[in-house]
C-alpha cells in the first residue's frame, strides 16, 4: 500500500498545513473523555470508528438518520472479493505489454511523452472494455492536460462505459476541493448515487476490496467536508474493513471533524462519540 496520504485527492491539503485546524475548537474537557484519554486524538478516533461490528454500526446509523434524515439512502451490507492485479489487464501481445509498462513508468516518474500517449491511446482503443487501461490514460490527462480537458476525457469514457466506477470516482475527485467543494459536480459524477450498493447493478467488473476501499475513502472525505459525520464514520469503518492495513487510515481520522465550524466541534465530537459507543 502507498504512504498514508498518497490516495488523497490532489486538491486536499489536510495532511500538510491544515492538519491541526479541525482540532482547534476542542478543549481539555472533551479531550479528557475516557474514550479519548491516553492516546493521540487521531488514534482514538480511528479506534472508535473501526471498533463496532459492521452490523452494529449500521444499526446505530439507521437510528441516527431516523432522527436526523438526509437526502441519501441508507448504506447496505456489502460482500466483496479479493483484488488481483493480474486479473485487471486484457491479454496483451508482447509489444502491447511493453507499451503498457513504459506508459505506467511514465506516470510513476511524472514524465510526458506524446509518442507513448499516442501508442497507449491506440492500446485503449483496441480494448475499450478495459477500465484499468482507461484509468492509466486518464491519470496522464490529470497530470498534464488542463482540468476541463481531463474531465471531458473522463466523461467521454463514461458515456461509452457507464459502469466504469473507478473512472467515475476519478472524475468525482476533481470536484473534491477542500476550500471550494463543488458538491453538485461531485454528486453528478456519481449519478447522484452516494452509496455503493446503488452502483452494483451497473458495475462492469466484480466488486473487489480495492473498489470498496476507494469508493468509501472518497465518500469519507466528501461527507466529512459536508459535516455529515455519521456517514463519514461509516465510510471510514468500511475502508478499514476492506484495506489490508487499517493503520494507514489513522492519520485521516480527525478529518471526520473538518466540515464543522469551530464553535460546533465540541458538540459535534460528543455526538460522534454517542454514535460510536
C-alpha positions as CSV (number, residue, x, y, z in Angstrom):
1,X,0.0,0.0,0.0
2,X,1.2,3.5,-0.7
3,X,2.2,6.0,2.0
4,X,-0.5,7.3,4.4
5,X,-1.6,10.2,2.2
6,X,-0.9,9.1,-1.3
7,X,-4.5,8.2,-2.0
8,X,-5.8,11.6,-1.1
9,X,-7.2,13.6,-4.0
10,X,-4.6,16.1,-5.1
11,X,-6.8,19.1,-4.1
12,X,-6.7,18.1,-0.5
13,X,-4.0,19.7,1.7
14,X,-5.3,18.5,5.1
15,X,-2.1,16.4,5.6
16,X,0.1,19.4,5.2
17,X,-0.6,22.9,6.6
18,X,-4.2,22.3,7.7
19,X,-3.6,19.2,9.9
20,X,-4.3,21.0,13.2
21,X,-7.2,23.2,12.0
22,X,-10.1,20.8,12.6
23,X,-8.9,20.3,16.1
24,X,-8.6,24.0,17.1
25,X,-12.1,24.1,18.8
26,X,-11.5,21.2,21.2
27,X,-10.7,22.0,24.8
28,X,-9.3,19.9,27.7
29,X,-12.8,18.9,28.8
30,X,-13.7,16.9,25.7
31,X,-10.1,15.6,25.3
32,X,-10.3,14.2,28.8
33,X,-13.3,12.0,27.9
34,X,-12.4,8.4,29.0
35,X,-12.6,7.2,25.4
36,X,-10.1,9.9,24.2
37,X,-7.6,9.8,27.0
38,X,-4.1,8.3,27.0
39,X,-3.7,8.3,23.2
40,X,-3.5,10.8,20.4
41,X,-6.8,12.1,19.0
42,X,-6.2,10.6,15.6
43,X,-5.6,7.1,17.1
44,X,-8.6,7.5,19.4
45,X,-11.0,8.5,16.6
46,X,-9.7,5.7,14.3
47,X,-10.2,3.1,17.0
48,X,-13.7,4.4,17.7
49,X,-14.7,4.4,14.1
50,X,-13.3,0.9,13.4
51,X,-14.3,-0.8,16.7
52,X,-18.1,-1.5,16.3
53,X,-19.1,-4.6,14.3
54,X,-20.4,-3.5,10.9
55,X,-24.0,-4.7,11.6
56,X,-24.0,-2.9,14.9
57,X,-22.7,0.4,13.5
58,X,-25.2,0.2,10.6
59,X,-28.0,-0.2,13.1
60,X,-26.8,2.9,15.0
61,X,-26.5,4.8,11.8
62,X,-30.1,3.9,10.9
63,X,-31.3,5.1,14.3
64,X,-29.3,8.3,13.9
65,X,-30.7,9.0,10.4
66,X,-34.2,8.3,11.6
67,X,-33.8,11.3,13.9
68,X,-31.8,13.4,11.5
69,X,-32.7,12.3,8.0
70,X,-30.6,13.3,5.0
71,X,-31.2,13.0,1.2
72,X,-29.4,9.7,0.7
73,X,-30.5,6.0,1.2
74,X,-29.1,4.0,4.0
75,X,-25.9,2.1,3.1
76,X,-26.3,-1.7,2.9
77,X,-24.0,-4.5,3.9
78,X,-21.6,-5.4,1.1
79,X,-19.8,-8.6,0.1
80,X,-16.7,-8.3,-2.0
81,X,-13.8,-10.4,-3.3
82,X,-10.1,-10.0,-3.2
83,X,-8.5,-7.8,-5.8
84,X,-5.8,-9.3,-8.0
85,X,-3.8,-7.1,-10.2
86,X,-3.2,-9.9,-12.7
87,X,-6.9,-10.1,-13.4
88,X,-7.3,-6.5,-14.5
89,X,-5.4,-6.5,-17.8
90,X,-6.7,-7.9,-21.0
91,X,-4.5,-10.5,-22.8
92,X,-1.8,-8.2,-24.4
93,X,0.7,-9.0,-27.0
94,X,4.4,-8.6,-26.1
95,X,4.5,-5.2,-27.9
96,X,1.3,-4.1,-26.2
97,X,2.6,-5.2,-22.8
98,X,5.8,-3.2,-23.4
99,X,3.7,-0.1,-24.3
100,X,1.7,-0.6,-21.1
101,X,4.8,-1.0,-18.9
102,X,6.5,2.1,-20.4
103,X,3.4,4.2,-20.0
104,X,3.0,3.1,-16.4
105,X,6.6,4.1,-15.7
106,X,5.9,7.5,-17.3
107,X,3.1,8.0,-14.9
108,X,5.2,7.0,-11.9
109,X,8.0,9.3,-13.0
110,X,5.6,12.2,-13.8
111,X,7.1,12.5,-17.3
112,X,5.4,13.5,-20.6
113,X,5.7,11.6,-23.9
114,X,3.4,12.4,-26.8
115,X,4.7,9.3,-28.6
116,X,3.7,6.9,-25.9
117,X,0.5,8.7,-25.2
118,X,-0.5,8.1,-28.8
119,X,0.6,4.5,-28.6
120,X,-1.3,4.0,-25.3
121,X,-4.4,5.6,-26.7
122,X,-4.3,3.1,-29.5
123,X,-4.0,0.3,-27.0
124,X,-7.1,1.6,-25.1
125,X,-9.0,1.8,-28.4
126,X,-8.1,-1.9,-29.0
127,X,-9.5,-2.9,-25.6
128,X,-12.5,-0.5,-25.0
129,X,-13.8,-2.7,-22.2
130,X,-10.7,-2.4,-20.1
131,X,-11.2,0.0,-17.2
132,X,-7.7,-0.4,-15.9
133,X,-6.2,0.8,-19.2
134,X,-8.5,3.8,-19.2
135,X,-7.6,4.7,-15.7
136,X,-3.9,5.0,-16.7
137,X,-4.7,7.1,-19.7
138,X,-7.0,9.4,-17.7
139,X,-4.4,9.7,-14.9
140,X,-2.0,11.0,-17.6
141,X,-4.6,13.6,-18.6
142,X,-5.0,14.7,-15.0
143,X,-1.2,15.2,-14.7
144,X,-0.7,17.1,-18.0
145,X,-3.9,18.3,-19.6
146,X,-6.0,21.3,-18.4
147,X,-8.6,20.2,-15.9
148,X,-11.6,20.9,-18.2
149,X,-9.9,18.7,-20.9
150,X,-9.3,15.9,-18.4
151,X,-12.9,16.0,-17.3
152,X,-14.1,15.9,-20.9
153,X,-12.0,12.8,-21.5
154,X,-13.4,11.1,-18.4
155,X,-17.0,12.0,-19.4
156,X,-16.4,10.6,-22.9
157,X,-15.3,7.3,-21.4
158,X,-18.3,7.2,-19.1
159,X,-20.7,7.9,-22.0
160,X,-19.5,4.7,-23.6
161,X,-18.8,2.7,-20.4
162,X,-21.2,3.9,-17.7
163,X,-20.2,1.0,-15.4
164,X,-16.6,2.2,-15.0
165,X,-17.0,3.2,-11.3
166,X,-13.2,3.7,-10.8
167,X,-13.4,6.3,-13.6
168,X,-16.5,7.9,-12.0
169,X,-14.5,8.2,-8.8
170,X,-11.6,9.8,-10.7
171,X,-14.0,12.4,-12.1
172,X,-15.7,13.0,-8.8
173,X,-12.4,13.6,-7.0
174,X,-11.7,16.5,-9.3
175,X,-14.6,18.3,-7.6
176,X,-13.4,17.4,-4.1
177,X,-11.6,20.6,-3.2
178,X,-11.1,21.3,0.4
179,X,-11.5,25.1,0.2
180,X,-14.2,25.1,-2.5
181,X,-16.1,21.9,-2.6
182,X,-18.2,21.5,-5.7
183,X,-21.0,19.4,-4.3
184,X,-23.1,19.4,-7.4
185,X,-20.1,18.3,-9.6
186,X,-19.1,15.6,-7.2
187,X,-22.7,14.2,-6.9
188,X,-23.3,14.4,-10.7
189,X,-20.1,12.5,-11.4
190,X,-21.5,9.6,-9.3
191,X,-25.0,9.9,-10.9
192,X,-26.3,11.2,-7.5
193,X,-25.6,7.7,-6.0
194,X,-23.5,8.2,-2.9
195,X,-23.9,4.7,-1.5
196,X,-22.0,1.8,-3.1
197,X,-24.9,-0.6,-3.3
198,X,-26.7,1.7,-5.7
199,X,-23.9,1.1,-8.2
200,X,-23.8,-2.7,-8.0
201,X,-26.2,-3.4,-10.9
202,X,-24.2,-1.3,-13.3
203,X,-20.6,-2.3,-12.4
204,X,-18.5,-3.5,-15.3
205,X,-16.3,-5.7,-13.1
206,X,-16.8,-7.7,-9.9
207,X,-16.9,-5.8,-6.6
208,X,-13.4,-6.0,-5.1
209,X,-11.8,-4.9,-1.9
210,X,-9.9,-2.2,-3.8
211,X,-13.1,-0.7,-5.2
212,X,-14.8,-0.8,-1.8
213,X,-11.8,0.9,-0.3
214,X,-11.5,3.6,-2.9
215,X,-15.2,4.4,-3.0
216,X,-15.5,4.7,0.7
217,X,-12.3,6.7,1.1
218,X,-13.6,9.3,-1.4
219,X,-17.0,9.4,0.3
220,X,-15.4,9.7,3.7
221,X,-13.7,12.8,2.6
222,X,-16.9,14.2,0.9
223,X,-19.2,13.5,3.9
224,X,-16.6,14.9,6.3
225,X,-16.3,18.1,4.3
226,X,-20.1,18.4,4.2
227,X,-20.3,17.9,8.0
228,X,-22.1,14.6,7.8
229,X,-20.1,12.9,10.5
230,X,-22.3,9.8,10.9
231,X,-22.0,8.9,7.2
232,X,-18.3,9.8,7.2
233,X,-17.7,7.4,10.2
234,X,-19.5,4.6,8.4
235,X,-17.3,5.2,5.3
236,X,-14.1,5.2,7.4
237,X,-15.3,2.0,9.1
238,X,-15.9,0.3,5.7
239,X,-12.5,1.5,4.4
240,X,-10.9,-0.2,7.4
241,X,-12.8,-3.4,6.7
242,X,-11.5,-3.5,3.1
243,X,-7.9,-2.4,3.5
244,X,-5.1,-4.9,4.4
245,X,-3.6,-2.5,6.9
246,X,-6.2,-0.3,8.6
247,X,-3.4,1.6,10.4
248,X,-2.7,3.6,7.2
249,X,-6.1,5.3,7.8
250,X,-5.3,6.6,11.3
251,X,-3.8,10.0,10.3
252,X,-7.0,10.7,8.3
253,X,-9.4,10.1,11.3
254,X,-9.6,13.7,12.5
255,X,-10.7,14.7,9.1
256,X,-14.2,13.5,10.2
257,X,-14.5,16.8,12.1
258,X,-13.2,19.0,9.2
259,X,-16.6,20.2,8.0
260,X,-17.8,21.6,11.3
261,X,-17.4,25.2,12.3
262,X,-15.0,25.7,15.2
263,X,-17.9,26.5,17.6
264,X,-19.6,23.2,16.6
265,X,-16.6,20.9,17.1
266,X,-17.2,20.2,20.8
267,X,-20.9,19.2,20.4
268,X,-20.1,17.5,17.1
269,X,-17.5,15.3,18.7
270,X,-19.8,14.4,21.6
271,X,-22.5,13.5,19.1
272,X,-20.0,11.3,17.2
273,X,-18.9,9.6,20.5
274,X,-22.6,8.8,21.2
275,X,-23.0,7.2,17.8
276,X,-19.9,5.1,18.1
277,X,-20.1,3.9,21.7
